[in-house]
Amino acid sequence: MSKKLQLLILKVSKRYSDNLKDNLTHFIPWFLPSEYYLKSLDEGDKYRAVTYNNFACIFRRTKKLRSALSYLEKALEIARAEN
């Protein structure tokens, strides 16, 4: 994975966590590119796990709990494979 892509994923993640109490619709445009870039990551990449976790947080806060759980399970699977 390119360094540029890693930095983009971390930037989006940081922006989200810094503004966690803001209106979530503000973050949707930031996460849409993340979904596109996921295609270029390896299945077990830790940046994929970070992005899945961010998606889960958004779905949880918008009361889409099944979607949130699905993304958390994907992130957990990657984390378990790393250890």
C-alpha positions in Angstrom: 0.0 0.0 0.0 1.3 3.5 -0.8 2.3 5.8 1.9 -0.1 8.4 0.5 -3.1 6.0 1.0 -2.0 5.2 4.6 -1.8 8.9 5.4 -5.3 9.5 3.9 -6.8 6.8 5.9 -5.2 8.1 9.1 -6.3 11.6 8.3 -9.9 10.6 7.9 -9.8 8.5 11.1 -8.2 11.4 13.1 -10.7 13.9 11.7 -13.6 11.7 12.7 -12.2 11.0 16.2 -11.4 14.7 16.8 -15.0 15.7 16.0 -16.9 12.7 17.4 -19.7 14.8 18.8 -20.4 16.6 15.5 -23.2 15.9 13.1 -22.3 12.6 11.4 -23.5 13.7 8.0 -20.4 16.0 7.9 -18.2 12.9 7.8 -20.0 11.0 5.0 -18.1 12.7 2.2 -14.8 11.8 4.0 -15.7 8.2 4.3 -17.0 7.6 0.8 -13.5 7.7 -0.7 -12.4 5.3 2.1 -14.8 2.7 0.8 -13.2 3.1 -2.7 -9.7 2.8 -1.4 -10.5 -0.3 0.6 -10.4 -2.2 -2.7 -6.6 -1.5 -2.9 -5.8 -2.8 0.6 -5.0 -6.4 1.4 -7.8 -8.2 3.3 -5.9 -8.3 6.6 -4.4 -4.8 6.4 -4.6 -2.9 9.7 -5.7 0.2 7.8 -8.7 -1.8 6.5 -9.5 -2.6 10.2 -9.3 1.1 11.2 -11.7 2.0 8.4 -14.1 -0.8 9.3 -14.1 0.5 12.9 -14.8 4.0 11.7 -17.7 2.8 9.6 -19.0 0.9 12.6 -19.0 4.0 14.8 -21.0 5.9 12.2 -23.5 3.2 11.8 -23.8 2.8 15.6 -24.4 6.5 16.1 -27.0 6.6 13.4 -28.8 3.6 15.0 -28.0 1.2 12.1 -26.9 -1.5 14.6 -26.7 -4.5 12.3 -24.4 -2.6 9.9 -22.3 -1.5 12.8 -22.0 -5.0 14.1 -21.0 -6.3 10.7 -18.2 -3.8 10.4 -17.0 -4.5 14.0 -16.8 -8.2 13.2 -14.7 -7.5 10.1 -12.3 -5.3 12.1 -12.1 -7.9 14.9 -11.3 -10.7 12.4 -8.4 -8.6 11.1 -7.2 -7.8 14.6 -7.3 -11.5 15.6 -5.3 -12.5 12.5 -2.6 -10.0 13.4 -2.0 -11.6 16.8 
